[in-house]
C-alpha cells in the first residue's frame, strides 16, 4: 500500500477505506491483518466440515497496479491460512473452483497434491514462517481436498438452482453472487462476502460519472440484496 501511495496519489483514501472496513485497521500495518470473515471462521469454526467457513465472492484480485492493495485484506493474516477465504471471482463459474479439471483425472490430481506437499519446503511460509503457519497451510489443503470430494460442492453450482429462483437473482454478476451466497449459507458457510467488485474507475468506484454509476449500482444491488434477506428469513437462516 505504501508503494501505491506514491504511484497513485489520488487513490489512497479510497484504498485505505477499502482495507479498513473488512479488517478494522487503517493501513499500512506492520503485520498482515485478518479479514473479519477470517475472525468469524476461527472463532466459530466450521459449521459443516466440508464447506469453507469463509467465502469471498465477486472480486478479481488481478486488477493491475492496485492488485497488492486488494489482496492485502483478502487473507486470514496472522490467524493462519486455514481461516482465509475461498475466493470466487465469478459466481457463474463457481463450480469450477471446487472441482479438479475434468481432463486431469483423479489419479493425476492426487499425484500433483503429493508433489506439491514435497515442494512446500520451498514456499515462503515454510522458509520464513513458524510451525504454526506451516501446520495451518497443510490444514487448509486438507480442507480443500474434503470439499472437492464432498456433495457439499454442489452448493457452488448455480446451474442446479431452479430456473424460477435463478431468474429472480440474475440481474448481473452481483445478483448471481447473492444467490451463490444463499446457497452457501444453506450448505453451512459461516461468513460470505459478496462484492460489486473494485476495479479502478469501474463498478462502485464513482470517481467518474458519479451519478450514472450510483444509478447503475442501485439497479444491480437493491433487488438481489432484498431477495437474499427474504430467502434467508423464509429458511430461518437469519438466526
C-alpha positions as CSV (number, residue, x, y, z in Angstrom):
1,X,0.0,0.0,0.0
2,X,2.8,2.4,0.8
3,X,4.1,1.9,-2.7
4,X,0.7,2.6,-4.2
5,X,0.5,5.8,-2.4
6,X,3.4,7.2,-4.4
7,X,2.2,5.8,-7.7
8,X,-1.5,6.7,-7.3
9,X,-1.7,9.9,-5.2
10,X,-5.4,10.3,-5.8
11,X,-6.3,6.8,-4.6
12,X,-5.0,6.3,-1.0
13,X,-8.3,7.5,0.6
14,X,-10.4,5.0,-1.3
15,X,-8.0,2.1,-0.9
16,X,-7.5,2.9,2.8
17,X,-11.2,2.8,3.4
18,X,-11.5,-0.5,1.4
19,X,-8.9,-2.0,3.7
20,X,-10.3,-0.5,6.8
21,X,-13.8,-1.9,6.5
22,X,-13.1,-5.7,6.5
23,X,-10.1,-5.6,8.9
24,X,-10.9,-2.8,11.3
25,X,-7.4,-1.3,10.8
26,X,-6.1,1.6,8.8
27,X,-3.1,0.7,6.5
28,X,-0.2,0.4,6.4
29,X,0.2,-2.1,9.2
30,X,3.3,-3.9,10.5
31,X,1.7,-7.3,10.2
32,X,-1.0,-8.9,7.9
33,X,-4.4,-8.2,9.4
34,X,-7.1,-10.8,9.1
35,X,-10.4,-10.1,7.3
36,X,-13.5,-10.1,9.6
37,X,-14.6,-13.3,7.8
38,X,-11.4,-15.0,9.0
39,X,-12.0,-13.9,12.6
40,X,-15.5,-15.4,12.4
41,X,-14.1,-18.6,10.8
42,X,-11.5,-19.0,13.6
43,X,-13.9,-18.1,16.4
44,X,-16.9,-20.2,15.4
45,X,-15.2,-22.9,13.4
46,X,-16.8,-24.8,10.5
47,X,-20.5,-25.4,10.7
48,X,-20.1,-28.1,8.1
49,X,-16.7,-29.7,7.9
50,X,-16.8,-29.9,4.1
51,X,-17.9,-26.3,3.5
52,X,-15.4,-23.4,3.8
53,X,-16.4,-21.2,6.7
54,X,-15.4,-18.1,4.8
55,X,-16.1,-17.4,1.1
56,X,-15.5,-14.1,-0.7
57,X,-17.5,-13.7,-4.0
58,X,-17.1,-11.3,-6.8
59,X,-13.7,-9.7,-6.6
60,X,-11.0,-10.5,-9.2
61,X,-7.7,-10.0,-7.4
62,X,-5.7,-9.5,-10.6
63,X,-6.7,-5.9,-11.5
64,X,-3.3,-4.4,-12.3
65,X,-1.4,-1.9,-10.3
66,X,-3.8,-2.0,-7.4
67,X,-3.8,-5.8,-7.0
68,X,-1.5,-5.9,-4.0
69,X,-3.8,-3.5,-2.1
70,X,-6.8,-5.6,-2.8
71,X,-5.0,-8.8,-2.0
72,X,-3.8,-7.4,1.3
73,X,-7.0,-7.9,3.1
74,X,-8.4,-10.9,1.4
75,X,-6.5,-13.1,3.8
76,X,-6.6,-14.5,7.3
77,X,-3.4,-12.5,8.1
78,X,-1.7,-13.7,11.2
79,X,-4.5,-16.1,12.1
80,X,-3.2,-18.7,9.6
81,X,-4.1,-19.9,6.1
82,X,-6.8,-22.3,7.2
83,X,-9.1,-19.4,8.1
84,X,-8.6,-17.4,4.9
85,X,-11.4,-17.0,2.3
86,X,-12.1,-19.3,-0.6
87,X,-12.1,-16.7,-3.4
88,X,-14.7,-17.0,-6.1
89,X,-14.2,-14.2,-8.7
90,X,-17.1,-15.1,-11.0
91,X,-20.2,-16.7,-9.2
92,X,-21.4,-18.1,-12.5
93,X,-18.3,-20.2,-12.7
94,X,-18.0,-21.0,-9.0
95,X,-18.4,-24.7,-9.6
96,X,-15.1,-24.9,-11.3
97,X,-13.4,-23.6,-8.2
98,X,-14.4,-26.7,-6.2
99,X,-13.6,-29.5,-8.7
100,X,-10.4,-30.6,-10.4
101,X,-10.3,-30.1,-14.2
102,X,-12.1,-33.0,-15.9
103,X,-9.1,-33.6,-18.2
104,X,-6.8,-34.0,-15.2
105,X,-8.3,-37.2,-13.8
106,X,-8.4,-38.4,-10.2
107,X,-5.0,-40.2,-10.2
108,X,-3.1,-37.2,-11.7
109,X,-4.8,-34.8,-9.3
110,X,-3.7,-36.9,-6.3
111,X,-0.2,-37.2,-7.7
112,X,0.0,-33.4,-8.0
113,X,-1.1,-33.0,-4.4
114,X,1.6,-35.3,-3.2
115,X,4.2,-33.4,-5.4
116,X,3.0,-30.1,-4.0
117,X,3.4,-31.3,-0.4
118,X,7.0,-32.3,-1.3
119,X,7.7,-28.8,-2.7
120,X,6.1,-27.0,0.3
121,X,9.6,-26.5,1.8
122,X,10.3,-24.0,-0.9
123,X,7.3,-21.9,-0.1
124,X,7.9,-18.6,1.8
125,X,5.6,-19.7,4.6
126,X,7.8,-22.8,5.1
127,X,11.1,-21.0,4.7
128,X,10.3,-18.0,6.9
129,X,7.2,-19.0,9.0
130,X,6.9,-20.9,12.2
131,X,5.4,-24.3,12.8
132,X,2.0,-22.7,13.4
133,X,1.9,-21.2,9.9
134,X,3.2,-24.4,8.3
135,X,0.6,-26.6,10.0
136,X,-2.2,-24.1,9.2
137,X,-1.3,-24.2,5.5
138,X,-1.4,-28.0,5.5
139,X,-4.8,-28.0,7.2
140,X,-6.1,-25.6,4.6
141,X,-5.0,-28.1,1.9
142,X,-6.8,-30.9,3.7
143,X,-10.0,-28.9,3.9
144,X,-9.8,-28.1,0.2
145,X,-9.5,-31.9,-0.5
146,X,-12.5,-32.6,1.6
147,X,-14.6,-30.1,-0.3
148,X,-13.5,-31.4,-3.7
149,X,-14.8,-34.9,-2.9
150,X,-17.9,-33.8,-0.9
151,X,-21.6,-33.5,-2.1
152,X,-21.4,-30.0,-0.5
153,X,-19.5,-28.8,-3.6
154,X,-22.9,-28.8,-5.4
155,X,-23.8,-25.7,-3.4
156,X,-21.3,-23.8,-5.7
157,X,-23.1,-24.8,-8.9
158,X,-25.6,-22.2,-9.9
159,X,-26.8,-24.4,-12.8
160,X,-28.5,-26.6,-10.2
161,X,-30.7,-23.7,-8.9
162,X,-34.3,-23.9,-10.2
163,X,-34.8,-21.5,-13.1
164,X,-37.5,-19.6,-11.4
165,X,-35.4,-18.6,-8.4
166,X,-32.3,-18.2,-10.5
167,X,-34.1,-15.7,-12.7
168,X,-35.1,-13.6,-9.7
169,X,-31.4,-13.0,-8.8
170,X,-30.0,-13.0,-12.4
171,X,-29.7,-9.2,-13.0
172,X,-25.9,-9.4,-13.3
173,X,-22.8,-10.7,-11.6
174,X,-23.6,-9.2,-8.2
175,X,-27.1,-10.8,-8.2
176,X,-25.6,-14.1,-9.0
177,X,-23.2,-13.6,-6.2
178,X,-26.1,-13.1,-3.8
179,X,-27.7,-16.3,-5.0
180,X,-24.5,-18.2,-4.5
181,X,-24.2,-16.7,-1.0
182,X,-27.7,-18.0,-0.1
183,X,-26.8,-21.5,-1.4
184,X,-23.5,-21.5,0.6
185,X,-25.2,-20.3,3.8
186,X,-27.7,-23.1,3.4
187,X,-24.8,-25.5,3.0
188,X,-23.1,-24.3,6.2
189,X,-20.8,-21.4,5.4
190,X,-20.3,-19.1,8.3
191,X,-19.3,-15.8,6.6
192,X,-20.0,-14.9,2.9
193,X,-18.9,-11.7,1.4
194,X,-20.4,-10.5,-1.9
195,X,-18.9,-7.5,-3.7
196,X,-19.8,-5.5,-6.8
197,X,-16.1,-5.7,-7.4
198,X,-13.5,-3.0,-7.2
199,X,-11.6,-2.1,-10.4
200,X,-10.2,1.4,-10.7
201,X,-12.8,3.7,-12.2
202,X,-15.3,0.9,-12.8
203,X,-18.3,-0.6,-10.9
204,X,-18.6,1.1,-7.5
205,X,-15.6,3.4,-8.0
206,X,-17.6,6.5,-8.8
207,X,-14.7,8.9,-9.4
208,X,-16.0,9.2,-13.0
209,X,-19.7,9.7,-14.0
210,X,-20.7,9.5,-10.4
211,X,-24.5,10.0,-10.9
212,X,-24.7,7.3,-13.6
213,X,-22.6,4.9,-11.5
214,X,-24.8,5.4,-8.5
215,X,-27.9,4.7,-10.5
216,X,-26.3,1.6,-12.0
217,X,-25.3,0.3,-8.6
218,X,-28.8,0.8,-7.3
219,X,-30.1,-1.3,-10.2
220,X,-27.5,-4.0,-9.6
221,X,-27.7,-4.2,-5.8
222,X,-31.1,-3.4,-4.3
223,X,-33.2,-6.2,-5.7
224,X,-30.7,-9.1,-5.1
225,X,-30.0,-7.9,-1.5
226,X,-33.7,-7.7,-0.8
227,X,-34.3,-11.2,-2.2
228,X,-31.4,-12.6,-0.3
229,X,-32.8,-11.3,3.0
230,X,-36.3,-12.6,2.2
231,X,-34.9,-16.0,1.3
232,X,-32.8,-16.3,4.4
233,X,-35.8,-15.2,6.5
234,X,-38.0,-17.8,4.9
235,X,-35.5,-20.5,5.6
236,X,-34.9,-19.4,9.2
237,X,-31.3,-18.6,8.4
238,X,-31.3,-15.0,9.7
239,X,-30.9,-16.5,13.2
